């Protein structure tokens, strides 16, 4: 909080000095604050991070932007009034953004984001990942769904213990601490989610942004299959498993059949609010078996 106040005070001071420099003093000084965090599948270096003020998933003129450093950390300078008001988007760029899990550039572009209500002025609390992206889409499809609801639903889908912070930096958490195994599971699951997103790039990506209907349909399909994706990780299976290759193929067929244009479609049926379910796995504690080569119904 102290750093936050200092940042705003410094910005006001600069504005006041500029106003006394002989030019017009009719304009009011503009305060600023810094929103900091990290971007990951594994930490992503050289992605484009921006505050999406018009909700179109692409960087437009006037929207504050930055790039993560060599550790995937970013600092975004914004108007204090915008904290918690707009989502933050991170674009991993083909051939440019480096995934520190592999130390290689990503083979396809894909987009990550976090919901507006999760954006905080607290330093290093704004972690953007496949998890935060799915949480955002759950809330966008169901306006009555709270951030807590969306986090609880995702936690249940992954069969993680109550209290697991689904917005936490799972990369850091997987390296040490009492909850290492939970964060390692989140990290591995996020890797497979990112793989699915990147695999749809030719159908979903649209220049520097995304086709919104296809993107939300893709995220809805991932949401509908989250329990099976988590089970795939728990069972030690990767992107080459029968389930994941089948899911990838079906998603490509599904998205390819969608028109590129048209108005925004309603995908609320793919993001049902099921927070009352204690788990989406079997009551015996064993993961449900994914449908061979297909998607969970």
C-alpha positions in Angstrom: 0.0 0.0 0.0 2.9 2.4 0.8 4.4 1.8 -2.7 1.0 2.4 -4.2 0.6 5.8 -2.5 4.1 6.8 -3.4 3.5 6.0 -7.1 0.3 8.1 -7.2 2.0 11.0 -5.3 4.9 11.0 -7.7 2.7 11.1 -10.7 0.7 14.0 -9.2 3.9 15.9 -8.5 5.1 15.6 -12.0 1.8 16.8 -13.3 1.8 19.8 -11.1 5.3 20.8 -12.1 4.4 20.5 -15.7 1.4 22.7 -15.1 3.5 25.5 -13.7 6.0 25.5 -16.6 4.6 28.4 -18.5 2.2 26.5 -20.7 -1.6 26.1 -20.3 -2.5 24.9 -16.8 -6.2 24.2 -17.6 -5.7 20.5 -17.8 -5.8 18.5 -14.6 -2.8 16.3 -13.7 -3.3 12.5 -14.4 -2.5 10.1 -11.6 -1.1 6.6 -12.3 -0.6 3.4 -10.5 1.2 0.2 -11.3 -0.4 -3.3 -11.6 2.3 -6.0 -11.4 2.3 -9.7 -11.8 3.5 -12.5 -14.1 2.3 -14.4 -17.2 2.6 -18.1 -17.5 1.9 -21.4 -19.0 5.4 -21.6 -17.9 6.6 -18.0 -17.4 6.3 -16.3 -20.8 9.0 -13.8 -21.9 8.3 -11.2 -24.5 4.5 -11.6 -24.6 2.3 -8.5 -25.1 0.4 -7.6 -21.9 -2.3 -4.9 -22.0 -5.5 -3.6 -20.3 -8.4 -4.5 -22.6 -10.7 -1.5 -22.1 -13.2 -2.3 -24.8 -13.2 -6.1 -24.3 -12.3 -7.0 -27.8 -9.2 -9.1 -26.9 -6.8 -7.0 -28.9 -4.5 -4.1 -28.2 -6.0 -0.8 -29.4 -4.7 2.8 -29.3 -4.9 4.3 -25.9 -4.8 0.9 -24.0 -1.8 0.7 -21.6 0.6 -2.1 -22.6 3.9 -3.6 -21.7 6.1 -6.7 -22.1 7.1 -9.3 -19.4 10.8 -9.4 -18.5 13.1 -12.4 -18.6 11.2 -13.9 -15.6 7.8 -13.4 -17.1 7.1 -10.5 -14.8 5.3 -7.4 -16.0 4.4 -4.0 -14.6 1.5 -2.1 -16.3 1.0 1.6 -15.6 -2.7 2.5 -15.5 -5.1 5.0 -14.2 -6.0 4.1 -10.5 -9.7 4.3 -11.4 -9.2 1.4 -13.9 -8.0 -1.1 -11.2 -10.6 -3.9 -11.1 -12.6 -2.3 -13.9 -11.1 -3.9 -17.0 -9.5 -7.3 -17.8 -5.8 -7.7 -18.5 -4.8 -9.7 -21.6 -1.5 -11.4 -22.5 -0.8 -12.4 -26.1 1.9 -15.1 -26.6 3.3 -14.4 -30.0 4.5 -17.2 -32.4 8.2 -17.2 -32.9 8.8 -14.3 -30.4 7.5 -15.2 -27.0 9.7 -17.6 -25.0 8.1 -20.2 -22.8 10.5 -20.8 -19.9 9.2 -24.3 -19.4 11.0 -25.2 -22.7 13.3 -22.2 -23.2 11.9 -22.1 -26.8 9.7 -19.7 -28.6 6.0 -20.7 -28.7 5.2 -22.5 -32.0 1.7 -20.8 -32.3 0.2 -17.6 -30.9 -2.4 -17.8 -28.2 -4.2 -15.5 -25.8 -4.5 -15.5 -22.0 -6.3 -13.1 -19.8 -7.6 -12.5 -16.3 -11.0 -11.2 -15.2 -11.4 -7.5 -14.3 -12.6 -8.1 -10.8 -9.4 -10.1 -10.0 -7.1 -7.2 -11.0 -5.5 -5.7 -8.0 -3.2 -2.8 -7.2 -1.3 -5.0 -4.9 2.2 -5.7 -6.3 2.7 -9.2 -7.8 -0.9 -10.4 -7.3 -2.0 -10.3 -11.0 -1.1 -13.8 -12.3 -2.3 -14.4 -15.9 -2.5 -18.0 -16.9 -4.7 -20.6 -18.6 -6.5 -20.9 -15.2 -7.3 -17.2 -15.0 -8.3 -17.2 -18.6 -10.9 -19.9 -18.1 -12.1 -18.2 -14.9 -12.7 -15.0 -16.9 -14.7 -16.8 -19.6 -16.8 -18.6 -16.9 -17.8 -15.1 -15.6 -18.3 -13.5 -19.0 -20.7 -16.3 -20.0 -22.6 -16.1 -16.7 -22.9 -12.5 -15.5 -24.3 -13.6 -12.1 -21.2 -15.8 -11.4 -18.8 -14.2 -8.9 -15.0 -14.6 -9.0 -15.3 -16.9 -6.0 -17.9 -19.0 -7.8 -15.7 -19.4 -10.9 -12.7 -20.3 -8.8 -14.6 -22.8 -6.8 -16.0 -24.4 -9.9 -12.6 -24.7 -11.5 -11.1 -26.1 -8.3 -13.9 -28.7 -8.2 -13.3 -29.6 -11.8 -9.7 -30.3 -11.1 -10.5 -32.1 -7.8 -8.3 -29.9 -5.8 -8.7 -29.3 -2.0 -10.9 -26.5 -0.7 -8.9 -23.4 -0.2 -6.6 -23.9 -3.2 -6.1 -20.5 -4.8 -6.9 -21.0 -8.5 -5.5 -17.5 -9.3 -2.1 -18.2 -7.6 1.3 -18.3 -9.3 1.4 -22.1 -9.7 4.9 -21.9 -11.2 6.4 -20.4 -8.0 4.1 -22.6 -5.8 5.2 -25.8 -7.5 8.8 -25.2 -6.4 8.4 -25.0 -2.6 5.9 -24.9 0.2 3.2 -27.1 1.8 1.0 -27.1 -1.3 3.7 -28.0 -3.9 1.8 -31.1 -5.3 -1.4 -29.0 -5.9 0.5 -26.3 -7.7 2.4 -28.9 -9.7 -0.9 -30.4 -10.8 -2.1 -26.9 -11.8 1.1 -26.2 -13.7 0.9 -29.5 -15.7 -2.8 -28.9 -16.4 -2.2 -25.4 -17.6 0.5 -26.7 -20.0 -2.1 -28.9 -21.6 -4.7 -26.2 -21.7 -2.1 -23.9 -23.4 -1.3 -26.7 -25.9 -5.0 -26.9 -26.8 -5.3 -23.2 -27.2 -2.1 -22.9 -29.4 -3.3 -25.9 -31.4 -6.4 -23.9 -32.5 -4.4 -20.8 -33.5 -5.0 -21.0 -37.3 -8.8 -21.1 -36.6 -9.0 -18.7 -33.6 -6.3 -16.1 -34.0 -7.1 -13.0 -36.1 -4.0 -10.9 -36.7 -3.1 -9.3 -33.4 -6.4 -10.4 -31.8 -8.8 -13.3 -31.8 -12.1 -14.2 -33.4 -14.3 -13.8 -30.3 -16.9 -16.4 -31.1 -14.4 -19.1 -32.0 -12.3 -18.2 -29.0 -15.2 -18.5 -26.6 -16.4 -21.7 -28.2 -12.8 -23.1 -27.8 -12.7 -22.1 -24.1 -16.2 -23.5 -23.6 -15.1 -26.9 -25.0 -12.0 -26.8 -22.7 -14.3 -25.9 -19.8 -16.7 -28.8 -20.6 -13.7 -31.2 -20.5 -11.7 -29.8 -17.6 -12.2 -32.9 -15.4 -11.0 -35.1 -18.2 -8.0 -32.8 -18.9 -7.1 -32.9 -15.2 -7.5 -36.7 -15.2 -5.2 -36.9 -18.2 -2.5 -35.1 -16.1 -3.1 -37.2 -13.0 -2.8 -40.4 -15.1 0.6 -39.2 -16.4 -0.6 -38.7 -19.9 0.5 -35.8 -22.2 -0.6 -34.0 -25.3 0.0 -37.1 -27.3 -2.6 -39.2 -25.4 -5.6 -40.7 -27.2 -7.9 -38.4 -25.3 -6.0 -35.1 -26.0 -5.3 -35.9 -29.7 -9.0 -36.8 -30.1 -10.1 -33.6 -28.4 -7.7 -31.5 -30.5 -9.1 -33.0 -33.7 -12.8 -32.5 -32.6 -12.1 -28.9 -31.6 -10.6 -28.2 -35.0 -13.6 -29.6 -36.8 -16.0 -27.7 -34.5 -14.3 -24.4 -34.8 -13.7 -24.8 -38.6 -17.4 -25.1 -39.1 -18.1 -21.7 -37.4 -18.3 -18.6 -39.6 -15.6 -16.0 -39.1 -18.1 -13.1 -38.9 -21.4 -12.6 -37.2 -22.5 -11.2 -33.9 -21.5 -12.5 -30.5 -23.0 -15.9 -29.6 -24.2 -17.0 -26.2 -22.0 -19.8 -24.8 -23.5 -19.8 -21.3 -24.5 -23.5 -21.7 -20.9 -24.4 -21.9 -20.1 -22.6 -18.7 -22.9 -23.7 -16.4 -22.5 -22.6 -12.8 -22.0 -25.9 -10.9 -20.3 -24.6 -7.8 -22.6 -26.6 -5.6 -21.0 -29.8 -6.8 -18.3 -31.0 -4.3 -16.4 -32.6 -7.2 -16.8 -33.4 -10.8 -14.9 -36.7 -10.3 -16.3 -40.0 -9.0 -17.4 -40.2 -5.4 -14.7 -42.9 -4.9 -12.0 -40.4 -5.4 -10.8 -41.9 -8.7 -10.7 -39.7 -11.8 -13.5 -40.3 -14.3 -12.2 -42.1 -17.5 -12.1 -39.8 -20.5 -14.0 -40.9 -23.5 -11.6 -42.6 -25.9 -10.6 -40.1 -28.7 -13.5 -37.8 -27.8 -14.7 -35.2 -25.4 -16.6 -35.6 -22.2 -20.3 -35.1 -22.5 
